[in-house]
Amino acid sequence: MFFPRARRVLAALLLCLLLFTTACAPKTPGRFDQAQQESSRQRSGQAVAKDSTQGSEFNKFFPSADAGYQRVYTQEKKGFAEAKLKKDGKDLAVLSINDTQAVKGAANPAAKFVNSPKTIAGYPAVSQGSTGTAILVANRYQVKVQSRDASFTEAEREAWIQKFNLGGLARLAKAQ
């Protein structure tokens, strides 16, 4: 009778010892830990410029939703605002405005517009891949439309860029 009870006690002690040693062992790094550390290290030196425009100020310059389209704001932070353009519940495009002076220490995003032969509404324009079109307003604000559906063409992107309140955005740049 003594041995069966001793085996149970010994088994319980060994189980506790096993749990204790594995719980206190150092954690092995996960497969994404290295990438997270590198990403955090890269962003730690960057900061948003103090004179950047608040993202909430950009909202009034976005085109209004009309003719069955729906505009849904998705992101707003200092120097940037973004909205999705939807129709019949389908994401057609992403509309955005960003302050090219927002990020300190980075290459100036406005540089790509310097030698642009193309213009939209009188502002220098560039194509960004096969799905993006952007203009630079008052050498400061980039207005961009990116297709999220293959049916949303370059001509439609250009038309939606012209629906932004570009004059108001230019006045905001001069007031800054």
Accessible surface in RSA format (square Angstrom, percent):
REM  Atomic radii and reference values for relative SASA: ProtOr
REM  Chains: A
REM  Algorithm: Lee & Richards
REM  Probe-radius: 1.40
REM  Slices: 20
REM RES _ NUM      All-atoms   Total-Side   Main-Chain    Non-polar    All polar
REM                ABS   REL    ABS   REL    ABS   REL    ABS   REL    ABS   REL
RES MET A   1   210.43 109.0 161.69 107.0  48.74 116.0 132.39 112.6  78.04 103.4
RES PHE A   2   151.81  76.0 142.64  88.3   9.17  23.9 149.04  90.4   2.78   7.9
RES PHE A   3   143.25  71.7 142.96  88.5   0.29   0.8 142.99  86.7   0.27   0.8
RES PRO A   4    63.74  46.5  60.26  54.9   3.48  12.6  61.98  51.2   1.76  10.9
RES ARG A   5   174.03  73.1 172.87  88.1   1.15   2.7  48.95  66.9 125.08  75.8
RES ALA A   6    37.40  34.4  28.18  43.5   9.22  21.0  34.84  49.1   2.56   6.8
RES ARG A   7   164.21  68.9 159.12  81.1   5.10  12.1  66.38  90.7  97.83  59.3
RES ARG A   8   179.73  75.5 170.39  86.9   9.34  22.2  67.21  91.9 112.52  68.2
RES VAL A   9    82.80  54.5  79.55  72.0   3.25   7.8  82.79  71.9   0.00   0.0
RES LEU A  10   103.51  57.6 102.17  73.1   1.34   3.4 103.51  72.7   0.00   0.0
RES ALA A  11    60.45  55.6  50.08  77.3  10.37  23.6  55.35  78.0   5.09  13.5
RES ALA A  12    54.62  50.2  48.03  74.1   6.60  15.0  53.72  75.6   0.90   2.4
RES LEU A  13   111.02  61.8 107.44  76.9   3.58   9.0 107.80  75.7   3.22   8.7
RES LEU A  14   102.47  57.1  98.72  70.6   3.75   9.4  98.99  69.5   3.48   9.4
RES LEU A  15   103.24  57.5  99.65  71.3   3.59   9.0 102.56  72.0   0.69   1.8
RES CYS A  16    78.53  59.4  73.70  82.2   4.83  11.3  23.61  59.8  54.92  59.2
RES LEU A  17   103.65  57.7 100.07  71.6   3.58   9.0 103.17  72.5   0.49   1.3
RES LEU A  18   105.45  58.7 102.06  73.0   3.39   8.5 105.11  73.8   0.33   0.9
RES LEU A  19   109.60  61.0 107.89  77.2   1.72   4.3 108.09  75.9   1.51   4.1
RES PHE A  20   134.64  67.4 128.73  79.7   5.91  15.4 134.22  81.4   0.42   1.2
RES THR A  21    71.66  51.0  60.76  61.6  10.90  26.0  56.56  76.0  15.10  22.8
RES THR A  22    85.98  61.2  67.49  68.4  18.49  44.1  60.05  80.7  25.93  39.2
RES ALA A  23    85.25  78.4  46.61  71.9  38.64  87.9  58.30  82.1  26.95  71.4
RES CYS A  24    86.37  65.3  54.03  60.3  32.34  76.0  31.87  80.7  54.50  58.8
RES ALA A  25    56.12  51.6  36.70  56.6  19.42  44.2  42.26  59.5  13.86  36.7
RES PRO A  26   126.09  91.9 103.53  94.4  22.56  82.0 114.78  94.8  11.30  70.3
RES LYS A  27   179.82  87.7 146.40  89.8  33.42  79.6 105.21  94.7  74.61  79.5
RES THR A  28   109.45  77.8 100.77 102.2   8.68  20.7  72.70  97.7  36.75  55.6
RES PRO A  29   113.26  82.5  88.52  80.7  24.74  89.9  92.85  76.7  20.41 126.8
RES GLY A  30    39.78  49.1   0.00   N/A  39.78  49.1  32.61  89.5   7.17  16.0
RES ARG A  31   205.95  86.5 166.17  84.7  39.77  94.7  78.64 107.5 127.31  77.2
RES PHE A  32   135.17  67.6 133.28  82.6   1.88   4.9 133.66  81.0   1.51   4.3
RES ASP A  33    54.87  38.4  53.32  53.1   1.56   3.7  13.93  32.8  40.95  40.8
RES GLN A  34   110.17  61.6 107.22  78.4   2.96   7.0  47.99 102.2  62.18  47.2
RES ALA A  35    60.61  55.7  52.26  80.7   8.35  19.0  56.31  79.3   4.30  11.4
RES GLN A  36   106.88  59.8 102.99  75.3   3.89   9.3  44.88  95.5  62.00  47.0
RES GLN A  37   106.86  59.8 100.57  73.5   6.29  15.0  30.24  64.4  76.62  58.1
RES GLU A  38    75.74  43.5  74.88  56.6   0.86   2.0  17.63  34.1  58.11  47.4
RES SER A  39    40.11  33.9  36.83  49.2   3.28   7.6  24.21  51.6  15.90  22.3
RES SER A  40    49.19  41.6  42.73  57.0   6.47  14.9  34.38  73.2  14.81  20.8
RES ARG A  41   151.22  63.5 136.36  69.5  14.86  35.4  71.44  97.6  79.78  48.3
RES GLN A  42   135.58  75.8 116.43  85.1  19.15  45.6  46.19  98.3  89.40  67.8
RES ARG A  43   142.35  59.8 135.45  69.0   6.90  16.4  62.62  85.6  79.73  48.3
RES SER A  44    91.53  77.3  52.71  70.4  38.81  89.4  48.43 103.1  43.10  60.4
RES GLY A  45    74.21  91.5   0.00   N/A  74.21  91.5  41.22 113.1  32.99  73.9
RES GLN A  46    96.41  53.9  79.53  58.1  16.88  40.2  18.38  39.1  78.03  59.2
RES ALA A  47    57.25  52.6  47.42  73.2   9.83  22.4  56.75  79.9   0.50   1.3
RES VAL A  48    71.71  47.2  54.63  49.5  17.08  41.2  54.63  47.5  17.08  46.3
RES ALA A  49     8.37   7.7   8.37  12.9   0.00   0.0   8.37  11.8   0.00   0.0
RES LYS A  50   177.93  86.8 160.59  98.5  17.34  41.3 105.39  94.9  72.54  77.3
RES ASP A  51    91.91  64.4  79.84  79.5  12.08  28.6  49.13 115.6  42.79  42.7
RES SER A  52     8.99   7.6   0.00   0.0   8.99  20.7   0.00   0.0   8.99  12.6
RES THR A  53     2.02   1.4   0.00   0.0   2.02   4.8   2.02   2.7   0.00   0.0
RES GLN A  54    86.34  48.3  85.74  62.7   0.60   1.4  31.90  67.9  54.44  41.3
RES GLY A  55     1.15   1.4   0.00   N/A   1.15   1.4   0.00   0.0   1.15   2.6
RES SER A  56    63.01  53.2  49.70  66.3  13.31  30.7  29.19  62.2  33.83  47.4
RES GLU A  57    62.26  35.7  57.83  43.8   4.43  10.5  26.48  51.2  35.78  29.2
RES PHE A  58     0.00   0.0   0.00   0.0   0.00   0.0   0.00   0.0   0.00   0.0
RES ASN A  59    38.11  26.3  34.51  33.3   3.60   8.7  15.06  36.2  23.05  22.3
RES LYS A  60   147.14  71.8 114.86  70.5  32.28  76.9  77.56  69.8  69.58  74.1
RES PHE A  61    11.44   5.7  11.43   7.1   0.01   0.0  11.43   6.9   0.01   0.0
RES PHE A  62    11.55   5.8   0.00   0.0  11.55  30.0   0.00   0.0  11.55  33.0
RES PRO A  63     5.71   4.2   1.38   1.3   4.33  15.7   4.99   4.1   0.72   4.5
RES SER A  64    78.79  66.6  70.77  94.5   8.01  18.5  40.85  87.0  37.93  53.1
RES ALA A  65    44.93  41.3  18.71  28.9  26.22  59.7  19.04  26.8  25.89  68.6
RES ASP A  66    69.22  48.5  60.86  60.6   8.36  19.8  36.36  85.6  32.86  32.8
RES ALA A  67    83.24  76.5  47.54  73.4  35.71  81.2  67.81  95.5  15.44  40.9
RES GLY A  68    60.05  74.0   0.00   N/A  60.05  74.0  36.87 101.2  23.18  51.9
RES TYR A  69    44.39  20.7  31.94  18.2  12.45  32.4  11.64   8.8  32.74  40.4
RES GLN A  70    97.65  54.6  96.62  70.6   1.03   2.5  27.58  58.7  70.07  53.1
RES ARG A  71    74.13  31.1  53.48  27.3  20.65  49.2   1.76   2.4  72.37  43.9
RES VAL A  72    54.22  35.7  51.35  46.5   2.87   6.9  54.22  47.1   0.00   0.0
RES TYR A  73    83.60  39.0  59.91  34.1  23.69  61.6  56.90  42.8  26.70  32.9
RES THR A  74    61.53  43.8  23.30  23.6  38.23  91.1  31.44  42.2  30.09  45.5
RES GLN A  75    81.13  45.4  72.50  53.0   8.62  20.5  23.51  50.0  57.62  43.7
RES GLU A  76    89.48  51.4  60.94  46.1  28.54  68.0  19.92  38.5  69.56  56.8
RES LYS A  77   119.21  58.2 109.02  66.9  10.19  24.3  70.62  63.6  48.59  51.8
RES LYS A  78    68.54  33.4  58.10  35.7  10.43  24.8  29.22  26.3  39.32  41.9
RES GLY A  79     1.65   2.0   0.00   N/A   1.65   2.0   0.29   0.8   1.35   3.0
RES PHE A  80    39.77  19.9  39.77  24.6   0.00   0.0  39.77  24.1   0.00   0.0
RES ALA A  81     0.09   0.1   0.09   0.1   0.00   0.0   0.09   0.1   0.00   0.0
RES GLU A  82    40.28  23.1  40.28  30.5   0.00   0.0   0.09   0.2  40.19  32.8
RES ALA A  83     0.00   0.0   0.00   0.0   0.00   0.0   0.00   0.0   0.00   0.0
RES LYS A  84    69.41  33.9  69.41  42.6   0.00   0.0  25.48  22.9  43.93  46.8
RES LEU A  85     0.53   0.3   0.53   0.4   0.00   0.0   0.53   0.4   0.00   0.0
RES LYS A  86    51.82  25.3  51.82  31.8   0.00   0.0   3.43   3.1  48.39  51.5
RES LYS A  87    74.16  36.2  70.57  43.3   3.58   8.5  33.04  29.7  41.12  43.8
RES ASP A  88   138.61  97.1  94.55  94.1  44.07 104.2  43.89 103.3  94.72  94.5
RES GLY A  89    66.35  81.8   0.00   N/A  66.35  81.8  32.73  89.8  33.61  75.3
RES LYS A  90   107.94  52.7 103.03  63.2   4.92  11.7  67.95  61.2  39.99  42.6
RES ASP A  91    48.13  33.7  40.37  40.2   7.77  18.4  14.73  34.7  33.41  33.3
RES LEU A  92    17.59   9.8  17.59  12.6   0.00   0.0  17.59  12.4   0.00   0.0
RES ALA A  93     0.10   0.1   0.00   0.0   0.10   0.2   0.00   0.0   0.10   0.3
RES VAL A  94     7.88   5.2   7.34   6.6   0.53   1.3   7.34   6.4   0.53   1.4
RES LEU A  95     0.31   0.2   0.31   0.2   0.00   0.0   0.31   0.2   0.00   0.0
RES SER A  96     5.80   4.9   5.80   7.7   0.00   0.0   1.33   2.8   4.47   6.3
RES ILE A  97     0.00   0.0   0.00   0.0   0.00   0.0   0.00   0.0   0.00   0.0
RES ASN A  98    28.76  19.8  28.76  27.8   0.00   0.0   5.54  13.3  23.23  22.4
RES ASP A  99     2.57   1.8   0.00   0.0   2.57   6.1   0.00   0.0   2.57   2.6
RES THR A 100     8.36   5.9   1.22   1.2   7.15  17.0   0.52   0.7   7.84  11.9
RES GLN A 101    84.50  47.3  72.30  52.8  12.21  29.1  31.33  66.7  53.17  40.3
RES ALA A 102     8.97   8.2   8.84  13.6   0.13   0.3   8.84  12.5   0.13   0.3
RES VAL A 103    70.54  46.4  57.26  51.8  13.29  32.0  57.26  49.8  13.29  36.0
RES LYS A 104   109.22  53.3 100.40  61.6   8.82  21.0  65.29  58.8  43.93  46.8
RES GLY A 105    91.12 112.4   0.00   N/A  91.12 112.4  44.45 122.0  46.67 104.5
RES ALA A 106    50.16  46.1  22.91  35.4  27.25  62.0  30.44  42.9  19.72  52.2
RES ALA A 107    95.07  87.4  67.07 103.5  28.00  63.7  78.99 111.2  16.08  42.6
RES ASN A 108    87.54  60.4  72.38  69.9  15.16  36.5  29.66  71.4  57.88  55.9
RES PRO A 109    47.95  34.9  37.14  33.9  10.81  39.3  47.90  39.5   0.05   0.3
RES ALA A 110    10.53   9.7   9.21  14.2   1.31   3.0   9.37  13.2   1.15   3.1
RES ALA A 111    63.17  58.1  49.43  76.3  13.74  31.3  52.61  74.1  10.56  28.0
RES LYS A 112    94.50  46.1  67.64  41.5  26.86  64.0  57.44  51.7  37.06  39.5
RES PHE A 113     4.65   2.3   1.39   0.9   3.26   8.5   1.48   0.9   3.16   9.1
RES VAL A 114   115.96  76.3  83.48  75.6  32.48  78.3  91.41  79.4  24.56  66.6
RES ASN A 115   138.21  95.3 110.64 106.9  27.57  66.4  41.42  99.7  96.79  93.5
RES SER A 116    25.13  21.2   1.58   2.1  23.54  54.2   5.57  11.9  19.55  27.4
RES PRO A 117   136.82  99.7  97.16  88.6  39.65 144.1 109.69  90.6  27.13 168.6
RES LYS A 118    67.02  32.7  60.58  37.2   6.44  15.3  58.28  52.5   8.74   9.3
RES THR A 119    85.62  60.9  62.99  63.9  22.64  53.9  33.63  45.2  51.99  78.6
RES ILE A 120     6.66   3.8   2.76   2.1   3.90   9.4   6.66   4.8   0.00   0.0
RES ALA A 121    56.13  51.6  15.67  24.2  40.46  92.0  34.86  49.1  21.27  56.3
RES GLY A 122    66.51  82.0   0.00   N/A  66.51  82.0  33.77  92.7  32.74  73.3
RES TYR A 123    45.69  21.3  45.69  26.0   0.00   0.0  28.34  21.3  17.35  21.4
RES PRO A 124    40.29  29.4  40.29  36.7   0.00   0.0  40.29  33.3   0.00   0.0
RES ALA A 125     1.13   1.0   0.04   0.1   1.09   2.5   0.04   0.1   1.09   2.9
RES VAL A 126    24.36  16.0  20.07  18.2   4.29  10.3  24.36  21.2   0.00   0.0
RES SER A 127    64.96  54.9  38.40  51.3  26.56  61.2  28.20  60.1  36.75  51.5
RES GLN A 128    44.77  25.0  30.88  22.6  13.89  33.1  32.32  68.8  12.45   9.4
RES GLY A 129    68.09  84.0   0.00   N/A  68.09  84.0  45.04 123.6  23.05  51.6
RES SER A 130   104.08  88.0  72.83  97.2  31.25  72.0  55.90 119.0  48.18  67.5
RES THR A 131    65.40  46.5  65.40  66.3   0.00   0.0  44.00  59.1  21.39  32.3
RES GLY A 132     0.90   1.1   0.00   N/A   0.90   1.1   0.90   2.5   0.00   0.0
RES THR A 133     0.12   0.1   0.12   0.1   0.00   0.0   0.12   0.2   0.00   0.0
RES ALA A 134     0.00   0.0   0.00   0.0   0.00   0.0   0.00   0.0   0.00   0.0
RES ILE A 135     0.00   0.0   0.00   0.0   0.00   0.0   0.00   0.0   0.00   0.0
RES LEU A 136     7.25   4.0   5.96   4.3   1.28   3.2   5.96   4.2   1.28   3.5
RES VAL A 137     0.00   0.0   0.00   0.0   0.00   0.0   0.00   0.0   0.00   0.0
RES ALA A 138    38.01  35.0   6.78  10.5  31.23  71.0  23.91  33.7  14.10  37.4
RES ASN A 139   120.60  83.2 107.12 103.5  13.47  32.4  24.83  59.8  95.76  92.6
RES ARG A 140    18.37   7.7  18.37   9.4   0.00   0.0   7.10   9.7  11.27   6.8
RES TYR A 141     0.00   0.0   0.00   0.0   0.00   0.0   0.00   0.0   0.00   0.0
RES GLN A 142     9.33   5.2   9.20   6.7   0.13   0.3   0.00   0.0   9.33   7.1
RES VAL A 143     0.00   0.0   0.00   0.0   0.00   0.0   0.00   0.0   0.00   0.0
RES LYS A 144    41.39  20.2  41.36  25.4   0.03   0.1   7.04   6.3  34.35  36.6
RES VAL A 145     0.00   0.0   0.00   0.0   0.00   0.0   0.00   0.0   0.00   0.0
RES GLN A 146    47.70  26.7  47.70  34.9   0.00   0.0   0.30   0.6  47.40  35.9
RES SER A 147     9.30   7.9   4.39   5.9   4.90  11.3   4.45   9.5   4.85   6.8
RES ARG A 148   129.47  54.4  93.97  47.9  35.50  84.5  37.30  51.0  92.16  55.9
RES ASP A 149    31.39  22.0  25.04  24.9   6.35  15.0   5.62  13.2  25.78  25.7
RES ALA A 150   111.53 102.5  69.21 106.8  42.32  96.3  82.37 116.0  29.16  77.2
RES SER A 151    72.10  60.9  49.37  65.9  22.73  52.4  51.91 110.5  20.20  28.3
RES PHE A 152     6.23   3.1   1.83   1.1   4.41  11.5   2.60   1.6   3.64  10.4
RES THR A 153    69.37  49.3  63.21  64.1   6.16  14.7  65.13  87.5   4.24   6.4
RES GLU A 154    70.98  40.8  66.43  50.3   4.55  10.8  20.93  40.5  50.05  40.9
RES ALA A 155    72.02  66.2  60.48  93.3  11.54  26.2  64.67  91.1   7.35  19.5
RES GLU A 156    61.81  35.5  60.11  45.5   1.71   4.1  28.93  56.0  32.88  26.8
RES ARG A 157    10.50   4.4  10.50   5.4   0.00   0.0   0.00   0.0  10.50   6.4
RES GLU A 158    39.60  22.7  39.60  30.0   0.00   0.0   3.81   7.4  35.79  29.2
RES ALA A 159    46.41  42.7  39.23  60.5   7.18  16.3  44.14  62.2   2.27   6.0
RES TRP A 160     8.22   3.3   8.22   4.0   0.00   0.0   1.63   0.9   6.59  10.7
RES ILE A 161     0.00   0.0   0.00   0.0   0.00   0.0   0.00   0.0   0.00   0.0
RES GLN A 162   100.64  56.3  79.14  57.8  21.50  51.2  14.40  30.6  86.24  65.4
RES LYS A 163    93.64  45.7  69.90  42.9  23.74  56.5  56.79  51.1  36.85  39.3
RES PHE A 164     7.20   3.6   0.07   0.0   7.13  18.5   0.07   0.0   7.13  20.4
RES ASN A 165    70.03  48.3  60.87  58.8   9.17  22.1  23.39  56.3  46.64  45.1
RES LEU A 166    13.56   7.6  11.06   7.9   2.50   6.3  11.06   7.8   2.50   6.7
RES GLY A 167    33.83  41.7   0.00   N/A  33.83  41.7  25.81  70.8   8.02  18.0
RES GLY A 168     6.08   7.5   0.00   N/A   6.08   7.5   3.84  10.5   2.24   5.0
RES LEU A 169     0.01   0.0   0.01   0.0   0.00   0.0   0.01   0.0   0.00   0.0
RES ALA A 170    14.24  13.1  14.24  22.0   0.00   0.0  14.24  20.1   0.00   0.0
RES ARG A 171   157.43  66.1 152.45  77.7   4.97  11.8  73.68 100.7  83.75  50.8
RES LEU A 172    23.83  13.3  19.17  13.7   4.66  11.7  23.28  16.4   0.55   1.5
RES ALA A 173    14.09  13.0   2.97   4.6  11.12  25.3   3.24   4.6  10.84  28.7
RES LYS A 174   171.68  83.8 137.24  84.2  34.44  82.0  90.69  81.6  80.98  86.3
RES ALA A 175    86.27  79.3  44.26  68.3  42.01  95.6  55.76  78.5  30.51  80.8
RES GLN A 176    93.13  52.1  34.36  25.1  58.77 139.9  26.94  57.3  66.19  50.2
END  Absolute sums over single chains surface
CHAIN  1 A    11413.3       9092.9       2320.4       6651.1       4762.3
END  Absolute sums over all chains
TOTAL         11413.3       9092.9       2320.4       6651.1       4762.3
